Amino acid sequence: MILIIHAHPYPSRSRATHALLQAALTLPDVTVHSLYERYPDFDIDIAAEQAALSRAALTVWLHPLYWYSVPGMMKHYFDKVLALGWAYGGKNDGSGGGRALHGKHCLWVPSTGGDSEAYSTHGIHEHEFANFVKPMEMTARFCGMFWQPPFAVHGAHVISDDELSTKADAFKSRLQDWLNVHRATFVSLEKAS
Ligand SMILES: Cc1cc2nc3c(=O)[nH]c(=O)nc-3n(C[C@H](O)[C@H](O)[C@H](O)COP(=O)(O)O)c2cc1C
């Protein structure tokens, strides 16, 4: 039901992303694909990843923010897995594929080194964090997915253990709430198809 695409090049050194992942793993109906562990040579199994996306109703992109974007492996995953004729494209009349992800939901979950002060017009990043969201949002929406409001952990290096634990609980609740609202709809759609 929920597929977490997790990309962290050094998971054993991760604090923020690790805490969120552990919280999510306590829920039922959650599958995790940790890209750096599955594909240490970057040789992504495209068919397997597309099949996992087809089974999921909600896809979560979970990773540390690198250069206002995704770690290299996740970008490679987008390039290979969200393929023309499968995730987007096709003919003008709507036929010819490219609709595999239509109607599914997408939630972006980045952790950032910058705190909320850093992501303000007078902070080091000069812009509100909302200004860095659009490329991710459009990646999902271009594939016909419903974009959910992102869940970000800012100040990943300075956030206290207690605050991080509260954030992880909030992330778990966010997923649980999504399951409560959408599980029945997606299960009945699956039965009908
Ligand atoms: C190569 C690299 C690029 C980074 N770029 C950004 C950035 O653009 N904005 C930001 O706020 N933090 C940036 N950071 C900080 C990471 O987002 C931060 O270390 C991470 O969110 C911490 O999460 P973790 O505990 O799961 O590793 C960068 C870190 C690295 C190593």
The ligand as a MOL file (V3000), in Angstrom:
LIG
                    3D

  0  0  0     0  0            999 V3000
M  V30 BEGIN CTAB
M  V30 COUNTS 31 33 0 0 0
M  V30 BEGIN ATOM
M  V30 1 C 26.5170 16.6010 -0.5990 0
M  V30 2 C 25.6150 17.2880 0.3990 0
M  V30 3 C 24.7980 18.3030 -0.0220 0
M  V30 4 C 23.9190 18.9200 0.8870 0
M  V30 5 N 23.0810 19.9130 0.4330 0
M  V30 6 C 22.2240 20.4850 1.2950 0
M  V30 7 C 21.3250 21.4940 0.8400 0
M  V30 8 O 21.2790 21.8650 -0.3370 0
M  V30 9 N 20.4870 22.0610 1.7550 0
M  V30 10 C 20.4840 21.6850 3.0650 0
M  V30 11 O 19.6970 22.2440 3.8380 0
M  V30 12 N 21.3160 20.7160 3.5170 0
M  V30 13 C 22.1710 20.1100 2.6720 0
M  V30 14 N 23.0000 19.1120 3.1050 0
M  V30 15 C 22.8340 18.6080 4.4880 0
M  V30 16 C 21.9930 17.3360 4.5110 0
M  V30 17 O 20.6920 17.5870 4.0050 0
M  V30 18 C 21.9150 16.7780 5.9280 0
M  V30 19 O 23.2120 16.3460 6.2530 0
M  V30 20 C 20.9320 15.6300 6.0430 0
M  V30 21 O 19.6130 16.0690 5.8500 0
M  V30 22 C 21.0250 14.9760 7.4100 0
M  V30 23 O 20.1860 13.8250 7.4030 0
M  V30 24 P 20.7270 12.4020 7.9120 0
M  V30 25 O 20.9100 12.5360 9.4160 0
M  V30 26 O 19.6770 11.4200 7.5510 0
M  V30 27 O 22.0460 12.1400 7.2210 0
M  V30 28 C 23.8900 18.5080 2.2350 0
M  V30 29 C 24.7680 17.4850 2.6620 0
M  V30 30 C 25.6220 16.8830 1.7550 0
M  V30 31 C 26.5380 15.7780 2.2360 0
M  V30 END ATOM
M  V30 BEGIN BOND
M  V30 1 1 1 2
M  V30 2 1 2 3
M  V30 3 2 2 30
M  V30 4 2 3 4
M  V30 5 1 4 5
M  V30 6 1 4 28
M  V30 7 2 5 6
M  V30 8 1 6 7
M  V30 9 1 6 13
M  V30 10 2 7 8
M  V30 11 1 7 9
M  V30 12 1 9 10
M  V30 13 2 10 11
M  V30 14 1 10 12
M  V30 15 2 12 13
M  V30 16 1 13 14
M  V30 17 1 14 15
M  V30 18 1 14 28
M  V30 19 1 15 16
M  V30 20 1 16 17
M  V30 21 1 16 18
M  V30 22 1 18 19
M  V30 23 1 18 20
M  V30 24 1 20 21
M  V30 25 1 20 22
M  V30 26 1 22 23
M  V30 27 1 23 24
M  V30 28 2 24 25
M  V30 29 1 24 26
M  V30 30 1 24 27
M  V30 31 2 28 29
M  V30 32 1 29 30
M  V30 33 1 30 31
M  V30 END BOND
M  V30 END CTAB
M  END
